[in-house]
């Protein structure tokens, strides 16, 4: 079931490629951006992660936490981050529980084959831990900038 604006954001604790564990509960009191992406080192996912990494200082200046989440392993995230100079923490949801809780894991068909995969989606979570905005089926171009603009409007 899709999450909607005003709902409590599902709690989670996931490991980050940086070596820390990230808990949504520990982020209470600040804005949080969660961008769910399908796969490390694919063109769209790389562009999205690079865009959020480039804007990370601007998000940080507004006290906004930004995290990328996929089902890839920590080792994959570490290689991905090193290869592309990513500074945004990448969280490993290897069992897909968080992806299911945020309703981003769906059947996809590619080249006639059906598989379960992440539909690129971003959630903006307010300081009270509620969903403030949902960006479904994200188009990468300009997306990170649009999320930053939305945060700037709300976090004043």
N, C-alpha and C positions, 0 to 999 in steps of 0.2 A: 504494500500500500504506500503510495507516494506521500512524502512529508509535505505539509503545507505551512504557510506563514503563520506564526503564533504558536505552533506546537513546540514542546520541549525537544531539543536536539538529543538524539540518542547518545547516552554516555559510552565512552570507550577508553581503553588504554592500549596503545600500540607502540611498538618499537620504531625508532627513527633511524635513518641511515647514519646519523651523527653520533649514535651510541646512547642516546637518552631514551627514556620512555615518555610518551606524551599522553597526558590524561586530559580529556575535555573538561572534567570537573576542575582541574587546576587552572583552567583558563577563565573561570568565572570572573566577572568584573571587567572583562575586556572583549572587544570584538574579535571574532575568529572567522577566517576564510578556510573552507575545506574544498579543495578541488580534487575530484575523483577523475582519474584518467586510466585508459585501458592498459597501456603497456610501455615499459621503459624502452628508450632508444627507437621509438617509431617517430616518424616525422611530425605528426600533429602533437603528440605528447611531448616531444622535445621542444617544439616551439612554445607550447603552453608553459612548461616548467621554466624555460629560459625567460619568458616574459614575466612570470611571477618573481623569479630571482632578480631580474633587473629592477623591478619595482619594490623589492623587499625593503630597502631603506625608507621609502616613502610610507609603506604600510607601518613599519616600525616606528616612524616619527609620530604616527597616530595611535600608537600602542595597540596595533592590530597584529594578531598571530596569524600566520599563513602556513598551511600544510598541504602537501600533495599526498594523495592516497591511491595506491593500486594494490593488486594482489601479488605483485612481484616480491621476490625475496629481498632481505636486507643486502645481501651480496650484490644482487642485480642493481638495487638502488645506489649502492656505493660506487659501482662501476659507472652507472649512468651519471651520477652527480660529478664524479671526477672527470669524465670524458667531456662534459659540457659546462663545467665550472658552475654548477648549480649551488645556490646558497639557501634555497628554500628547503626546509626539512621534508624528507620523503618518508612516509609511514608505510610499513609493510603489513597489509591485511591478508596474509597468506591463506587463511581459512575462509575469507570472504564474509565473515560475520558482520563486520562494520558496513561493508558494501550492501549487504542484505538489509541491515537496519536502516540505512539511508536510501534504500530502494533504487540503487544504481546498477544492480546486477540483473541482466535480462538476456533472453535468448537473442542471438544475432545470427544472421545468415551471410556467409561470405563464400563466394565461389561454389555455391550450391551446398555448402556444409553448414550445419547449425551447431552453434556452441554457446556456452554461457559466458558473457563478457560484460565488462563495465561500459555503461553508456556515459559518456563524458558529461559530468554534472558538477556544478559548484553550489555550495551552500554558504550563505552569510549568516552567522550566528551572533545574536546580540549579547551584551554583557550579562543578561539574566539567564542565558543558556537556551534561548528560544530561537527558532528559525525565523530570521528576518527577511530573507530573500532566497529564492530558489532559481537557479539558472539551469534549466534542463536542456539536454542535447546541444551543448555548447559548440559554437563555431570559434575556433581558436583566435583568429585574427581580431585584435582589439579587445579581447575578452578581459584580460588582466587589467587593462586601463579602465574598462567599464566598471569592474568590481571596485577598483580604487576610487573612482568617481562616486559610486554609490556609498562607499564607506565615508568619504569626505562629507557627503550631504548629511549622513546620519550621526556621525561621531563628533559633531560640533557642540 
